[in-house]
Amino acid sequence: MAELYIDADACPVKAEAERVAVRHGARMYLVSNGGIRPPAHPLVESVFVPEGPDAADKWIADRAGTGDVVVTSDIPLAAKAVAAGALVVKPNGETLTTANIGNALATRDLMADLRSADPFRQGGGRPFSRADRSRFLDALERAMRKAAEAARGAGQDEAGT
């Protein structure tokens, strides 16, 4: 069965992800340093990691693999999850795969260099929109179906069929 991992500290689509996970009967993990209300549904578990840089990312990266889905905006975490065989969806609905994760990492590094070169640069990206939320729901639904197929395939391989 596919599992859904949410990098939850700054995730704007936790409720949407929970609805999709519950509809698929998938276990969902909301991973954060705290400050998130515990979910009511028994398939959804809050995981509180210690304070510190990338503790939630490390927890997810250590567990996510083939047949799982990871929701994150963190590109290094996405790269680890993709390398482990997990499907990755950003909150804006963009999917990260082996075909595009290298470009995403390069763009992230370039933008970090540009920000550090111009200390007066203001602002960030565009605000999260209703269209982003809709794209996320569509992308997560597709990823959950694909992950369930991968998990079924892995289970058949283990059973020797």
C-alpha positions in Angstrom: 0.0 0.0 0.0 1.3 3.5 -0.9 2.2 5.8 1.9 2.0 9.6 1.7 4.7 11.7 3.4 4.0 15.4 3.9 6.9 17.9 4.7 4.3 19.7 6.8 6.0 22.7 8.4 5.1 25.1 5.7 2.8 23.0 3.5 -0.3 24.9 2.4 -2.1 21.7 1.2 -2.2 19.4 4.2 -6.0 19.2 4.3 -6.2 18.4 0.6 -3.6 15.7 0.9 -5.5 14.2 3.8 -8.7 13.9 1.8 -6.8 12.2 -1.1 -5.0 9.8 1.3 -8.2 8.8 3.1 -10.0 8.3 -0.2 -7.2 5.9 -1.3 -7.0 4.2 2.1 -3.3 5.2 2.4 -1.3 5.9 5.5 -0.3 9.6 5.7 2.5 11.1 7.8 2.5 14.8 8.6 6.2 15.4 9.5 7.1 18.6 11.3 9.0 20.2 14.3 5.6 20.7 16.0 2.9 23.4 16.0 0.6 21.3 13.9 -2.8 20.2 15.2 -3.0 16.4 15.4 -5.3 14.9 12.7 -8.5 13.2 13.6 -8.4 10.5 11.0 -6.8 7.2 12.1 -4.9 6.9 8.8 -3.2 10.2 9.4 -0.3 10.4 11.8 1.6 13.5 13.1 5.3 12.9 13.4 7.1 15.5 15.5 10.9 15.5 14.9 13.4 17.4 17.0 14.2 21.0 16.3 17.1 21.4 13.9 18.0 21.9 10.3 16.4 19.4 8.0 15.2 17.0 10.7 11.8 16.5 9.0 13.5 16.1 5.7 15.8 13.4 7.1 12.9 11.5 8.7 11.1 11.4 5.4 14.1 10.6 3.3 15.0 7.7 5.5 11.5 6.1 5.0 10.1 7.0 1.6 10.7 4.6 -1.3 9.2 2.9 -4.2 5.4 3.0 -4.0 5.3 6.1 -1.8 4.4 9.7 -2.5 6.2 12.7 -0.9 4.7 16.2 -0.9 7.4 18.9 -0.4 8.8 22.1 -1.8 12.2 21.3 -0.5 14.3 20.4 -3.6 17.1 18.5 -1.8 14.5 16.3 -0.1 12.7 15.8 -3.4 16.0 14.7 -5.0 16.5 12.1 -2.2 12.9 10.8 -2.5 13.1 10.6 -6.3 16.5 8.7 -6.0 14.7 6.3 -3.6 12.0 5.6 -6.1 9.2 7.7 -4.5 6.9 10.0 -6.5 7.2 13.7 -5.5 4.6 16.4 -5.8 5.2 20.0 -4.9 2.3 21.9 -3.3 1.7 23.8 -6.5 1.1 20.6 -8.4 4.5 20.3 -10.1 5.8 16.8 -10.1 9.5 16.1 -9.7 11.0 13.1 -11.4 14.3 11.7 -12.5 13.9 13.6 -15.7 13.6 17.1 -14.1 15.1 16.9 -10.6 18.6 17.8 -11.9 17.2 21.0 -13.4 15.3 21.8 -10.2 18.4 21.4 -8.1 20.4 23.6 -10.5 17.7 26.3 -10.5 17.6 26.2 -6.7 21.4 26.7 -6.5 21.3 29.5 -9.0 18.6 31.3 -7.2 20.4 31.0 -3.9 23.5 32.5 -5.5 21.5 35.4 -7.0 19.9 36.1 -3.6 23.2 36.1 -1.8 24.7 38.4 -4.5 22.0 41.0 -4.0 21.2 41.6 -0.4 18.6 44.3 -1.3 16.5 41.9 -3.4 13.0 41.9 -2.0 10.2 39.4 -2.2 10.0 35.8 -3.3 7.7 33.9 -5.7 4.2 34.6 -6.5 1.5 33.9 -3.8 -0.1 30.5 -3.6 -3.3 30.5 -5.6 -6.6 28.5 -6.0 -5.3 27.3 -9.3 -2.1 25.9 -7.5 -4.4 24.1 -5.1 -6.4 22.6 -8.0 -3.2 21.5 -9.8 -1.9 19.9 -6.6 -5.1 17.9 -6.1 -4.9 16.6 -9.7 -1.2 15.8 -9.5 -1.5 14.1 -6.1 -4.5 12.0 -7.3 -2.4 10.8 -10.3 0.7 10.2 -8.1 -1.3 8.1 -5.6 -2.8 5.9 -8.4 0.7 5.4 -9.9 2.2 4.7 -6.4 -0.5 2.1 -5.7 0.2 0.4 -9.0 4.0 0.4 -8.1 3.3 -1.0 -4.6 1.1 -3.7 -6.1 3.8 -4.6 -8.6 6.4 -4.7 -5.8 4.2 -7.0 -3.7 3.7 -9.4 -6.6 7.5 -9.4 -7.2 8.0 -10.3 -3.5 5.4 -13.1 -3.7 7.1 -14.5 -6.8 4.2 -14.0 -9.2 
